């Protein structure tokens, strides 16, 4: 949260209402879930195997960079 405050980010938590029954689409939540789905393709990111946070962050950058490179190379 400190870095988010430093960069002036606003964190908004989307919660499901208590009165909702069944399936209901929540705004913008699918973006995060879709990104997690893309990261699961990298076996190393399925679980937290890394002992150091900087190595885990580097693996996330590699995975997302690879995804962007693949999408730009094959539109």
N, C-alpha and C positions, 0 to 999 in steps of 0.2 A: 504494500500500500504506500510505502514511502516514496517509491519511484513514481507511482501514479500521481501522487500529490505533487511531486516535484515537476512532473510534466503537465500538470493541470488537467488530468483525466478525471472524468466523472464515471464512477462505477454504479451501474444501475442493475439491481437484481430483479429479474422478472419472476414473479411468483404466480402460481395458479390460485384462482379465487376459491374460497371455501364453498361457495354455492354452486360451482360448476359440477355437472354430472357428465360422465363419459369423456370422450376425446374433445379437446378444445385447442385450437392453434394459438400458441403464445407468440407475441411479436418479438422478432429478432433472436429468439432462443435457438432456432434451428441453425443459425450461423455457427454458433459455438459447437453444437452437437455434430454438425457436418465436418468441422475442422478436426475434432477428436476422432471421427471416423476415418479421416484421411491419415492421421498420425498412427492409427492402429496398424496400418499396413507395414510399418517399420517394426519388426519384432522387438527391437531394443526399447521401443517406447510403449510397449504394451504394459509393462510393469516398471516400477522404479528400481532398476538394477544399479544405477550409478550411486557411488558414495559421495561424490562431489557435485554440488549444484551447478557449477560452471560447465561440467561435462554434460550433464543432462540438458542444460540450455543449449549447448553447442549441437547436440543431437537433434533437438527440435528445430534449430536453424537449418541444419543440413537437410532434414526431412522436408521442411516447407520450401527451402530453396530448390530442392530436387523436383518437387511438385510444380513450382512455378516454371522451372526450366523446361520440364516435359510439356507443360501446357503452352508455353511460348513457341517451342520447337515444332509441335504438332497441333496447330489450331483446328 
